[in-house]
Amino acid sequence: MVCRLYFTYRHIGRYGQKRRNSFGYESWLITRKDGTVVSGFLRADGETVVIKGMDGQVHTIKAAEIAARKQFATSIMPEPAALGLDQTDLANLLTYLLTLKAD
């Protein structure tokens, strides 16, 4: 049996609108004084900065070693239009994801 759910843009976000990041999922770019760069999600900030990279690796950096930091203004997730998805595709994808069961 196939269950089909219907969603509007109100449910899945406005198409083409730049999304703001949810708290704790802001993306940061940290440049160390030695020139190396780390990007990811800020997990701790203070004398020691902890960044969780997009690959899941955790980077612990002393604040004194940081030359620059920049917070990205928008989500790292691509816009649906950039993926070639229309409203129906988004609704179908969301319907499928809701049918998945956690292990």
PyMOL commands that set and color helices and strands:
alter all, ss='L'
color gray80, all
select helices_A, chain A and resi 9-12+63-65+80-83+87-99
alter helices_A, ss='H'
color red, helices_A
select strands_A, chain A and resi 27-32+37-44+48-53+58-62+66-71
alter strands_A, ss='S'
color yellow, strands_A
deselect
rebuild
show_as cartoon
